[in-house]
């Protein structure tokens, strides 16, 4: 106690102490809610972006009824695309002298791949299990990234492990299939 201060002013009353504790609890609750809301929004946005990126090719390889099926023998590879002649397999599909397929580590010159033609273009996408898994690979990366946000920002470790496990399983399956 400071000698110049009166004794009554130095010790807060129990009413003031309770009010201070309530204010502290309320501010902690508000900060906790803000953290959960912000990190939850970030995690959801990451997952939506993963689905959005995957959905640019996924419907063509998953919903193949009525689409042109065939195979492409890769004869040339450039920077981002490889090309080759398209041989149709499905009824109503026409042969093409040159179609383009995305140049990835799984596409090599001289190999033949089963493909689905993207409607209205000369672009083809891998079909079958390998094509489906490759189409959903961006979602696998988003699951991994969201797991870090869920573990660190939301402090939900079990949910983060589930997200990370699903992302790793998807990416591993895509790697093995390709």
N, C-alpha and C positions, 0 to 999 in steps of 0.2 A: 504494500500500500504506500502511496506517495503521501508524505506528511502534510502537504498543503491541501489535500482533498479530504472532504468529510467522509466519514465511515459509511454512511448510507449510499453515497454516490459510487463507491468503489465496487460494491457487490451488487450485481444485477438481481432483480427480483426473480422469483420463480416464474412469474408470468412472462417477463421479458425473455427468459431462457427458453421457455416453451415456444414462444413466438419465433424466436431465432431458429430453433430446431425445425419447426414447421416450414419456415421459409427455405431452409437448407434442403429439406426433403423435397419440397415442391420444385426447387431449381434442379435438383438431381433427377427427379422424375421427368422434368421437361427436357433436360439434356439427353437422358436415356431415350425418350420418345423420339427426339430429333435425330439421334444417331440411328436408331432402328428404322425410322422412316426413310432417311437418306440412303442408308446402305441397302435397305430392301428395294428401294427404287433403282439403285445402281445394279443390283443383282438381277432384277427383273429385266431391265434394259439390256443387259449383257445377253441374257437368254433369248430375249426377243430378237436381238440382232443376229444371234446364231441361227435361229429358226429362219429368219428372213434371208440370210445368206445361203442357207441350205435349200430353201424353197425355190431358188432361181433355177435349179436343175432337178430337184427331187420329184416333182410331179411327172416329169417326162419319163423318168426311169422307173417310177413306182406304178403309175397309172398308164400302163402300156396298151390297154385295149383300144383298138382302132388306130394305133400309130404304126408308122413304117418301121419294120424290123429288118435287120440284115447284118452284114459283116463288112468290115473295112480292112483292107490290107495296107498297112502304113508303108508308103514308098518314099516320102520326103518329110523331114522335120526341120522346122525353122525355130525362131525364138520362142514363141508362145503356142504355136499350133503345129500339128503334123497333118499330113493329107495323104490321100490315096483313093483308089476306086472303091465304090460302094456296090456290093452285091446283095440284092434284095432276097429276103426269105419269106416275108409275109405277102399275102395276096393284096394286090393293088399298089404295091411298092414298085417304083421304077429304078432301074439301074442308073447310077451316076458315075461319070468319069472321074470326078474329083469331089471329095467331101473333106471337111476339116474336123479334127478332133483335138481337144486340148492336149498340149504337150506337157505331160507330167512325168514323174520318175517311173511310172508304171507303163508308159507307152513307148515302145521301141520300134525303130525302123525294121521292116521285114517281118513283123508279126501281124497276125490277124486277130481282130477283136469283134465280139458280137456287140452291136450298137443299136440305138434307137435314134431316128432322125428327129431333130427339133423341128416342129411344124413351121413351114414357110421359109426355111433356111437350108443351107447346105452344111449345117453344123450337125455333128452326131455326138451322142453321149454314150458312154459305156452302159451296157444293160446287165441284168442279172444281179446276183448278190454283190459283186464287186462294184457295180455302178451305183447301187443303192447305198452301200456303205460309204463310197467316195462322195456321194451327194450330201450325205449327212455329216461329213467330217467337220465342217465349220461349227456345227452344233456341239460336237465333241470338244472342240477347243473352247467354245463358250461355256460349256459345263465345267471345264477345268478352271477357267478364269473366275467364274461365278463362285466356285467352291472357296477360293481364296477370300473373296469379298464376304461370303457367308461366315467363314471361320473367323476372320479378323474383325469385320465390321459388325456383324450380328451376333458373334460369339456363340454360334450354333455349330459345334464341332461335329456332332453326329450327322447332321444334315449336310455339312461340308464334305464329310467323307463319302456320303452317298453320291453327291454330285460329282466328286472327283473320281469315284469308282466307275460311275456310268460314263463319264467322259473318257477315261482311260480304256474302258472296255470297247467303246465305240471306235476310238482311234486305233487301238490294237487290232480290232477285227478288220477295219478298213485297210490297215497296213498288210495284214496277212492275206486278205482277199485279193489285193492288187498284186 
